[in-house]
Amino acid sequence: MKPLRKLPLHVVLVAVGSVMVVPLLYAVLSGFKSTSELSRNPFGLPEHWLTGNYTDILGGGDFWRLLGNSTLVALATTVLVVAVSALAAFSFARFAFRGREVLFTFFTMGLMFPPAVAALPLFLLLRYLGLLDNPLGVILPQAAFGLPMTIIILRGFFRQIPGELEEAATLDGCSAFGFFWRVLLPMARPALGTVSVLAVVASWNNFMLPLLVFTDSKWWTLPLGVAQFQGQYSAEYARVFAYLVLAMVPALALYSVAERQLVGGLTAGATKG
């Protein structure tokens, strides 16, 4: 009877997994076909497995330049947002000061602020600061938009650290920052790993900000490269599918490597919260 009770859950999981996996598998297989074969046989296996669509893209320098730009922007954004959010979350979690909850509420309101609304004033501000066609013009706004969620996650985790640890560290002559650096951050590795993965993926998939900031193609990121490639080879569907798959591989690889860290951090936060 117990396996039967779990059958509906298994059916739902299989259905959800199929919805996610089938489009990805379709794109991968389509990249091994020619455009004519894809039009003639869109859902079947390739008659002749053509690797040229993938090797031609990997053999060109444009893809690797876009990959490097996306990696630079994503890593810089992640380091900045995690560093600033960790300090802010530490203050909100461990210090009592006037207006703390009001200020924290102000940060949480950022979750309801769609970035598209800020496109025009953000563009004008970046132009005034001379940050157009500059990676900082993407890194700084991305970090700012990522602060609310990161602060919320880290604050909830930091608040669960026993106060006795802080008292013991203070008695041993540890300053507030010393406790934060030597004790709190090592204990918060699951939460830090979770927010780091979320920040990397959000930056990797961001299309609007790079489109707004970069007019020089030498700074384009992968999402912009995908759009440009799709426009250039709009009639060659197989090549477009191959490009899409290659653009997704780094993010999928990161998820596969950091899956346990991501799930563990969210589970720990939910359990402690």
C-alpha positions in Angstrom: 0.0 0.0 0.0 2.9 2.4 0.7 4.3 2.3 -2.8 0.7 2.9 -4.2 0.4 6.0 -2.0 3.5 7.4 -3.5 2.5 6.6 -7.1 0.8 10.0 -7.8 3.9 11.8 -6.6 6.1 9.7 -8.9 3.7 10.4 -11.8 3.9 14.1 -11.2 7.8 14.0 -10.9 8.0 12.1 -14.2 5.7 14.5 -15.9 7.6 17.6 -14.7 11.0 15.9 -15.5 9.7 15.1 -19.0 8.6 18.7 -19.6 12.1 19.9 -18.7 14.2 17.2 -20.4 12.3 16.6 -23.7 12.9 20.1 -25.1 16.6 19.9 -24.2 16.9 16.5 -25.7 15.1 17.7 -28.8 17.5 20.6 -29.2 20.6 18.4 -28.8 19.4 15.9 -31.4 18.4 18.7 -33.8 21.9 20.0 -33.7 23.1 16.8 -35.2 20.8 17.1 -38.2 21.0 19.1 -41.3 18.4 21.8 -41.8 16.7 19.8 -44.6 16.5 16.7 -42.5 15.2 18.7 -39.5 12.4 20.0 -41.7 11.7 16.5 -43.1 12.1 14.6 -39.8 11.7 17.0 -36.9 11.1 14.4 -34.1 13.1 11.3 -35.2 16.7 10.4 -34.6 19.2 11.8 -37.0 19.7 9.6 -40.1 23.3 10.8 -40.3 24.9 12.2 -37.1 26.4 15.5 -38.3 28.9 17.1 -35.9 29.7 20.0 -38.2 27.1 22.2 -36.6 28.8 22.0 -33.2 32.4 21.9 -34.4 32.0 24.9 -36.7 30.7 27.0 -33.7 33.4 25.7 -31.4 36.1 26.3 -34.0 35.2 30.0 -34.3 36.6 32.6 -32.1 33.3 34.5 -31.5 31.8 31.8 -29.3 34.8 31.6 -27.0 34.9 35.4 -26.8 31.2 35.5 -25.8 31.8 32.7 -23.3 34.7 34.6 -21.7 32.7 37.8 -21.5 29.8 35.9 -19.8 32.1 34.2 -17.4 33.8 37.5 -16.5 30.5 39.3 -15.9 29.0 36.4 -14.0 31.9 35.8 -11.6 32.4 39.5 -10.9 28.7 40.0 -10.2 28.6 36.9 -7.9 31.6 38.0 -5.9 30.2 41.5 -5.5 26.7 40.6 -4.6 27.7 37.8 -2.2 30.3 40.0 -0.4 28.0 43.0 0.0 24.9 40.9 0.9 26.9 38.9 3.5 27.9 42.0 5.3 24.4 43.5 5.1 22.8 40.3 6.2 25.2 40.1 9.1 24.2 43.5 10.3 20.5 42.8 10.0 20.8 39.5 11.8 23.3 40.1 14.6 22.9 43.9 15.4 20.0 45.7 17.0 19.7 49.3 15.8 17.0 51.8 15.3 15.1 51.3 12.0 16.6 47.9 11.3 13.3 46.3 10.3 12.3 49.3 8.2 15.6 49.2 6.4 15.3 45.4 5.9 11.8 45.9 4.5 13.1 48.5 2.1 15.5 45.9 0.8 12.8 43.2 0.5 10.7 45.6 -1.6 13.4 45.3 -4.2 11.9 41.9 -5.0 8.8 43.6 -6.3 10.7 46.0 -8.6 11.0 44.7 -12.2 14.3 45.6 -13.7 12.6 46.5 -17.0 11.0 49.5 -15.3 14.4 50.9 -14.6 15.8 50.5 -18.1 15.5 54.2 -19.1 16.8 55.8 -15.9 19.5 53.2 -15.6 20.6 53.8 -19.2 20.8 57.6 -18.5 22.7 57.1 -15.3 25.2 54.7 -16.9 25.7 57.1 -19.7 26.4 59.9 -17.3 28.9 57.8 -15.4 30.6 56.7 -18.6 29.9 53.0 -18.0 28.3 52.2 -21.4 30.3 49.6 -23.3 32.0 48.8 -20.0 31.6 45.5 -18.1 31.0 47.5 -14.9 27.9 48.9 -16.5 26.4 45.4 -16.3 28.1 44.0 -13.2 27.1 46.8 -10.8 23.3 46.9 -11.8 23.2 43.1 -11.7 24.7 43.0 -8.3 22.2 45.7 -7.1 19.2 43.8 -8.5 20.5 40.6 -6.8 20.9 42.1 -3.3 17.3 41.7 -2.0 17.0 37.9 -2.5 20.6 37.3 -1.4 20.2 39.3 1.8 17.0 37.6 2.7 18.5 34.1 2.3 21.7 35.0 4.2 19.9 36.9 7.0 17.7 33.9 7.7 20.7 31.6 7.9 22.8 34.0 10.1 20.0 34.4 12.6 20.0 30.7 13.3 23.7 30.7 14.4 23.6 30.4 18.3 24.4 33.6 20.2 26.6 31.6 22.5 29.2 31.2 19.7 29.4 35.0 19.4 29.7 35.5 23.1 32.5 32.9 23.3 34.3 34.5 20.4 34.0 37.9 22.0 35.4 36.6 25.3 38.3 35.2 23.4 39.0 38.7 22.1 37.4 38.4 18.7 35.9 41.6 17.2 32.5 41.7 15.5 34.2 41.5 12.1 36.5 38.7 13.3 33.5 36.7 14.4 31.9 37.3 11.0 35.0 36.3 9.0 36.4 33.5 11.2 33.2 31.9 12.5 30.1 32.9 10.7 31.2 32.6 7.1 32.7 29.1 7.5 29.5 27.9 9.1 27.4 29.5 6.3 29.1 27.7 3.4 25.8 26.0 2.3 24.0 29.3 2.2 26.9 31.1 0.5 27.1 28.3 -2.1 23.3 28.5 -2.8 23.3 32.3 -3.3 26.5 32.1 -5.4 24.9 29.5 -7.8 21.7 31.7 -8.1 23.8 34.8 -8.8 25.9 33.1 -11.5 22.8 31.6 -13.3 20.9 34.9 -13.1 23.8 36.8 -14.6 24.5 34.1 -17.2 20.9 34.3 -18.5 20.5 38.1 -18.3 19.7 39.5 -21.7 18.2 42.9 -21.1 21.1 44.6 -19.3 23.9 43.6 -21.7 21.6 44.6 -24.6 21.1 48.0 -22.9 24.8 48.6 -22.0 26.9 47.0 -24.8 26.8 48.5 -28.3 30.3 47.2 -29.1 30.1 43.5 -30.0 33.5 42.8 -28.4 31.7 42.9 -25.0 28.6 40.9 -25.9 27.7 38.0 -23.7 26.2 34.7 -24.7 22.5 35.7 -24.7 23.3 38.5 -27.1 25.4 36.1 -29.2 22.5 33.7 -29.4 20.2 36.4 -30.6 22.7 37.6 -33.1 23.4 34.1 -34.3 19.7 33.3 -34.6 19.2 36.4 -36.8 22.2 35.7 -38.9 21.3 32.0 -39.5 17.6 32.3 -39.2 17.0 29.8 -42.1 19.5 27.2 -40.7 17.5 25.8 -37.8 20.0 23.0 -37.1 22.9 25.4 -36.6 20.7 27.6 -34.3 19.8 24.6 -32.2 23.5 23.6 -31.9 24.4 27.2 -30.8 21.6 27.2 -28.2 22.8 23.9 -26.8 26.4 25.0 -26.5 25.3 28.2 -24.8 23.4 26.2 -22.2 26.2 23.7 -21.5 28.1 26.0 -19.0 25.0 26.7 -16.9 23.9 23.1 -17.0 27.4 22.0 -16.0 27.4 24.4 -13.1 24.0 23.1 -11.9 25.2 19.5 -12.1 28.3 20.2 -10.1 26.7 22.5 -7.5 23.3 20.6 -7.3 24.0 19.1 -3.9 25.3 22.4 -2.5 22.3 24.3 -3.9 19.7 21.8 -2.6 21.6 21.5 0.8 21.7 25.3 1.3 18.0 25.7 0.5 17.0 22.7 2.7 19.2 24.0 5.6 17.6 27.5 5.3 14.1 26.1 5.2 14.8 23.8 8.1 16.3 26.5 10.3 13.8 29.1 9.2 
